[in-house]
Amino acid sequence: MNRIGVIDIGSNAVRMTLAEVWDSGYFRIIDELKESIRLGSDLISCSIISEDKINFTLSTVKSFKDMCISSGASKIITVETEALRQAENKANFKSKLLKILDLDIKTLTNEEELYYNFLGARNSLYIKNSLLVDINGNTTHLAWIVDNEIFKKVSLPFGYVTLTTLFKLDDTICYENNEKSLKYIIDNLKNIDWLCNNSFESIIGIGGSIRNLGKIDRRKKRYPIDLSHNYVFFDYDIEDLYHMLKSKNLRQRKKIEGLSNSRADVIVAATGILKQILNFTQTSKIEISGRGLREGILYDYLEQNFNNKKDILDASLKGIMETLNVNYPHAYNVYNLTKKLFNELSSLHKLDNSFNNIVKTASLLHDCGISIRYYDHHIHSLYIILNSPLNGLSHKEILMSALCAAFHRNNSFEISLPKYSTILNRLDIANIEFIGVLLKLSEGLDRSLIGSIKDLKVLINDENVEIILFSDENLDLEIRQAYRCTEKFKEIYKKDLIITKKSVI
C-alpha cells in the first residue's frame, strides 16, 4: 500500500486530495483540503493574474505539498486547469511554481479536464444515456455519455465566475442583469447542434457548485442520508432553489443552511447555468457525481499501473472488504448461499434481478462491523455500509443493503425506520425482510466458517419450505444455527421451514 496526493490548481480554488492505494488497485480518500483563490476573476477583467494571487497560490500549493509529504505520499500529481491556460502571464506564474515547489505541473487542456471528470463519473456510476455537466469558474464542460463512453463533448467559454462578474450576480441581483445572464447561457447552448436534437435520461452533475446545490436541497428536505454521491434531485428542485437564491442578497445567502460561504457570491450564476441546461434539454433528473477531476486522475493512474477492469460495484466491495479485513471465504460462502436461496424462493418473494446488487452487498459486508467491535457488529455493519463508497448503488439500494445486513443477527430493526421514510416505503421494508431472513439463514448455514455446504436445493409445497443441504461434513452446528430463524422465516414467508441433509454424490 502507498499514498498518492493530487493537487488541482483551478480558476476558483486549489484543491488537494490524499489517497491510500492498495496493492489490489483499490483506493480510498484519507484527506482533502480546499482553499479559495479566485484566479478567474482576474482573468475576466485583464487576463493577468495579480502578484498577490500568485503569491497566495504559491503559498497554498506549497502547504498542500508539505501535507502530502508529511502524510507519506510517494507520488504527488499536480495539475492546473483553466486558470493558467488563459492568463497572459502564465509562463511567469508557472516558472515560479516550478522553481519554488519543485513539482511537475501538468497543464490540462479542456479535453483532458473533461476526460478526467468523465473517468471519475464512469468509475462510480452506471451511465446509459446521460449528459455530464461540469460547471467551473470560467468554463462549463458538457459530454454526452452513452453506455459509459463519451459520444459527444463541448466546452463552453463561461462558468459561474464569468457570469457573476459580467452580470453582477454576486450580491443583490437586479432583474435586468439576471435576465441577460439567462439569455446569454441559452444563446450559447443553441450553438450546440447535438444538444438540441437529442434527449437524455439524466444530467450527471460534477463540481463543487452542483454538489453544494445538492447539499442545500438535502438540508431543505431534511434528507436522512448525508451523502452527496449519487444524490438525485429534479428540475423543479433547481427552479425552487434558483428563485430562493436570486431573491436574497449576499449576506442573506450566507445564512442558507447547507450553502458554503465561499460559494455564496457565485451560487446564483452556477444555479442559472444548470437551470438553463435542464430547460434547454428538457431533462428532469439530476444525479450528482461525488467523484470528479481528482478522482478521475487517480482512476487514470490505477488503470495505468493496475489491472482495474472490474465491475465498479465489485471493485468497491472488494476494496472495502480488503481495508476492513473481512473474512473473504465466509463472506463469499454466505453470499453464494443467500443468492441460491433468493433464486430458489423467487416464486414466494416475487423479487426480480434488480435486487441482486442488494443481495450481494448485504451478504459480502454483513460482518464488516466486526472491524469496530464483535458485539452488536450487525449494527456496526449497518453504519459502515451507509458510509462506505459503494459505487453504482442508489441511496435506496445502499440503505436496503445496510438494513439487510443488520438483519442477520437480529429479528427486528434496531433503528428508527421513520427516519428513512422519505427513502423507504412499506413495500421496501417487506422486501428487506424477504432478503434479510435469507441472509440470516445463510449466515447460520456457514457458522463453522469452513464452507461445509457444497450445494442446496429448495422444495416448496403448500405448507413447507424444505431446504436440502448437500455436504459430506457434519452439519449439526449449521442446522441448529439456521433453525434459530424458523419463527421469523414463517412470519415472512408464511411457511414452515424444514432443513435436511444429503451426502454429495
N, C-alpha and C positions, 0 to 999 in steps of 0.2 A: 504493500500500500504506500502511495506517496500523495503529496499535496500539490495542487496547481492553483495559481492565482490568475485571475483575469481582470485587467483594468481597462475600462472603456471611457475614453475622453469624448464626450458628446457636446452638442451645442448648448444644452441646458444644464448638464451635470457631469461630474466624474463619478463613476461607479466602480466598486471593487467587489468581486466575488471570489471566495476562497473555498475550494472543494477538496474533499478526500476522494482519491481514485483507488479503487481496489483492484487486485490482480485480475479479477474476472472482467473488468471493464465497467463496473458499476461505479457511479459517483454520487456523493451526497454533499450538499452545501453545508458548510460549517460556520461561515461568517459572510456578512455582506455589509457594505457601507456606501453611503451616497453623500456627496457634497455638491450643493447647487452652485454653479459658476456663471451661468447665463452668458456664455460667449456669443450666442446667436443674436442677442440684442445689439451688440456692437456691429455685427456684420450687416445688419439691415440698414443702419444709418450711414456707415462709411466704409465698410468692407475691410476694416483694420481692427485687430484685437488690441485693446488698450494694454499698456505696460502693467497696470495694476492687476488686470485679469490674467495676464500672462504669469505674473509672479504668484498670484493666488493659485492658479492651476498647477504651476511647478511645485509649490509647497504641498498642495493636496496630493498630487501623484506621488511625490516623494514619501509622504506619510503612508500612503497605501502600499507602496513598495516595501517600506520598512516593516509594516504589519505582516505582509506576506512572508518576508524573510524570517521574521521572528517567530512566525507560526509554523515554520518548517517547510515552506513551499520549495519544491525542487525546480519548478518552472514557473515563470511569470509571463503570460501572454498579454501584450499591451497593444490596444488598437485605438485609433481615433476615427471618428465618423465624419459628419458633415462640416464641423466647425473649422478645422484646419484646411479642409479641401477648398473652402470658399474664401478664405482670408488672403488678402494681398500680401500680408507679412507672414504667411505660413512657413516660409523657409527659415526665417529668423526664429519663429516660435519653435519649430521642430528641432532646429540645431541646439537651442537652449535645453529642450527636453532631453535630447540625446547626450549632451555634454554633462548635464547635472545628474541625470538619472541613470545613465549607462544601461538603457533598456532599448531593445529592438522594437521600435514602434511601427506598426503596420497601418498605413492609411487605407481605409476601406473605400471602395467605390460604392455607388448606390446599389449595384447588382450584388456585391459581396455582402453589404449590410442586410439587404433583403434576404439573401440566401441563408445567412446565419440565423436570422429571425425565423425563417421557414423551418430550418433544422430544429430549432427549439420547439416549435409547434408540432412538427411531424413526429418527433420522438416522444411526445407526451399526449397527443390526441389522435383519435382515429378520424381522418378527414376524407369525406367522399366528394363533396362539391361545395366548397366554401370560398369566400373572399377574405383573404388575410389583409388586415388593416393595421399598419404600424404608423402612429402619429408621433413624429419627433418635433423638436423645436423649430427647425427650418425646412423639414421635408416630410411628406406623407407617402409612404410606400403602400402599394396595392398589388396583390398577387392572387390570381385565380388558381386555386388548388383543386385538382381532380384526382381522386384515388391516391392521395399522399404525394403527388408530384405537381410542380409548378407548370401550369398550362399557358398562362399569360401574366405579364407583370408590367408595372409602370411606377415611376417615382414622380410625384408632383412637387413643384418648387416652392412649397409653402408648408408651414406647420403651425403649431399653437403660438410660438414666439413671434413668428412672422405676422400672423393675423392680429395678435394682441397689439403689436407695435403699429402696424399700418392703420388699424381701425379703432385704436384707443379703447381696447376692451379690458384694460387692467383694473379699473376702479368702477366708478359709476358709468353705466353704459347708456348712451343716448340711442333712441330708436333708429335714427338715420344711419349711424355708423354700424349698428347691428345688422340692419337690412343689407347694407353694402357688403358686409363680410359674408353673409349667407349667399348673396348673388355671386360674389367672387368665387366661392367654392363651387357652386353649380356650374358656372361658366367653364371652369377648368375640367370638371367631370364630363361635360358634354363633348369634350375633345377626345375622349377615350371610347372608340367605337365598340370594342368588345364588352365594355361595361354597360353600354346602352342596350345591347341586343341579347343579353343572357340573364338567367336567373340563378340565384344561389340559395342553398339550404340555410346557410347561416353566415354571419360575419365572425371571423376569428380575430379578436382584438388583442393586440400586443402593445406593450409600452406602459410606462408609469401612469399616464393620464387615464387610459381606459381602465387600468387596474384600480385607480383611485375612484373612478365613477362607480365601479362595481362595489367598492368598499362603502361609498356613500349609500348606494342602493341597499346593501345588506343591513346597514345601520337603520336606515329608514324603515325597512320591513321587519326589523328585529329577527333577522335570519339566524337560525340556531347554530350554523357551522361557519366559523370564521376562516374560510378557505377561499382564496382568490382563484386558483387554477381550476378551470372548467366550471366556473360560476356562470350561470345562464340568466340573462335578463333580456328585455324585449324593447322594441322601438317605442312603445308607449311609455316605458320607464324612462328612456332617454329624453322623450318630449317633456315629461314631468320634471326631470332633473334640470333640463335646459332652461325651462321657464323659471324655475326656482332660483337657479344660479344667476341668470342675467338680470333678475329683478332686484338683486342685492348689490350693494357696493362692496369694496374690498374688505373693509372692517367687518361687515355683516357676514360675508362669505367665510371668513376665518373662523367663525363660530359654528359653522355647519359640521355636524357630527360625521366623522369619517374623512373629511377633506384635509389633506396635508397643507399646512401653512405655506410651504414652498411652492405650491401649485395654485393657491387661491387667486393669483393675478392672471393666470393663463388658462384656468379650467374652463372658462366660458368659450374661448376660442376652440379648445380641444373638443368640447362637447358639441359645438356647432359643426365642426368637421365631421364627426361621427354621425350626427343627426342628418346632415345633408347626404352623406353616403347611403345611409339607410333609406331615406326618402327616394333618392335617385334610383337606387337598385331595387326598390320595393321589397327589401329584405326585412323581416321582423325579428329574427333571433340573433342575439349576440352571445358568443362563447368566449370567455376570457382565457387566454393562454398565459399562465404564470411563468412560462419558460420562454425567454426571448433571446436577445443577441448574445449575452454572455453564456447562457446555457447552450446556445447553438454552437458557439466556439468550442465549448467543452465536448459536445457531441461530435464535432468535426475532428477534434483531437483523438477521441476514443475510436472513431471509425478508421483513422489512420494507424492507430497503434494497437487496437484490439479487434477481435472478431465479434462485432456487436450486432450482427444481423439476426436479431431475435424479435419476436412479437413484443411490443412495447410494454404490455401488462406483464408478460412472463419475465421480461428483463427486470422490471421494477420489483416484482415479487421475489425473484432470485436474489437481488441485491439486498432487499430488506431482510430476508432470511439469513443472508450471509453476515450482515452487520450485527444482527441480534443473536447470532449463534443458535438459530433454531435447529432442532433435531431433524435433519433432512429426511432420513429414511422413514421415521414415524410420520412426519408431515405428509409425505407423498403416499404412504400406506393409507392414511386417513382420507386423503383426497380421492384416491382410487376407489376406496370402499364407498365413500359418500356419493361419488359420481355414478357408480354402479347402482346403488340403491335409488338414487334420484331418477335414473333412466328406467329402472325396473318398475318403479311405482308411479310412472307418469300417468297411468290411467286413473289414479286416485287424486294426485295433487293437480294434474292438468296444467302444469307449468311447462313452457316451451324452452327452446335453446337460448333465449335471451337471458336466462338466469344462470347460464353456465359460468360466466365470469364471477358471479356472486358465490356460487358453489366452490369454485377454485380458490378465490381469495380467502373466503372464510375458513376453508379446510387447511390450506397451507399455512395460514397465520394464526390458527386457533390457539396455539401455545406460545405465541410470541411474547405474551405478557410475563412469562417466566423470567425474561430478561430484567424485569423490575423486581418481582418477588413471586415465589411459587404460590403462596397463599393468596386466594382470590385472583389468581392470574387470568381468569377469564374476563374479569372486569378490566384488568390492565391491558389485555389484548384488545378489548373494545376501544380503549383510549388510543393505543398505538395505531390501530388501523385507521381511526378517524383522523389521525395527524401524520400519516405517512404519505410520501409522494407516490401514489398509485396511479400510474399513467394509463390513460384510456378509459377510466371509470368515471361515470357521472357522480355527483354528490349523493344521489339516492342510492346508487349501487354501492358506494363506499359505506354509507350508513347501514344499509341492509347487510352487507358483509360483516361489519363490526358487530351488529346485533346477533347475527347467526353464530359468529364465533363466541360471543358471550354466553350463548345458549348451551354450549357444550358441557358446562359444569353446573348448570342451574336450570330449573324448570320454569323460571319466570324472569322477566326483565328487571334487573336491579337498577334501572334508571327511570327518570321521569319521561315517559313517552309523550305526554302532551307538549313537551319542549320541542319535539320534532314534528308537530302536527302540520307545519307548513310544507314539509317534505314528504311525510308518510301518511297514507290513509289506512283505513281498517283492512282493506284487501292486502295492502303491503305487509301489515303486521301478520295476517294469516299466512302469507307466503313465506315470511321469515320463520314462522313456526314450522311450516312444512319442511323447510331446509334444515333449520336448526336442530330438530329432533333427529334427523338422519345423521347429522354431524355428531351429535351426542352418542348415537348408537354406534357409529363407525369408530369414534374415539375409544369406546369400550371394547370393540372388537380387535383393537390393536393395543390393548392395555399392557401387554408384556413387551411391547416395543420391538418385536423381532419379526414382524410380518408373517405370522403363522398361517394366515388365511390366504390361500392361493387364488381362490375364486369364490363367488357366491351366486346363488340363484334364488329368485323370489317367485313364490306361488301365491296367488290371490284367489280367495273364494268369498262367499257372501259374509262370512263371519270372521275369517282369519287372514292374516298375512304370515306366511311361513318363509323364513329365511334359511336356506340350506347352505351351510358353510363347507367348503372343500379344503381339507387340510390333513396332513399326516401327523400333526402335532397334537399335544394335549391342549384342548381349548376350554378347560373348566373355568379358568380365570376370566377369559374373554367373554364367555357366555354369561357368567354371573354379572360381570360389569355391564354388558349390553342389556340384560334383563332389568337393570335399575331404571330404565326409561320406558318400561312397558305401559305404565299408567298414563304417562304423557303421550306416548305413541297412540294409545287407544283414544284419548281425548281429541287428538288432532286428526288422525286417520280413520277414526270410528270403527276400528277393527282390533281384535286381539292379536298380539304378537307371539309367534312361535319360532324358536330358533333350534335348528338341528344341525348335526354334523355328519359329513360323509368323507371317507378317505379318498385321496386323489387316486384316480385310476391310471 
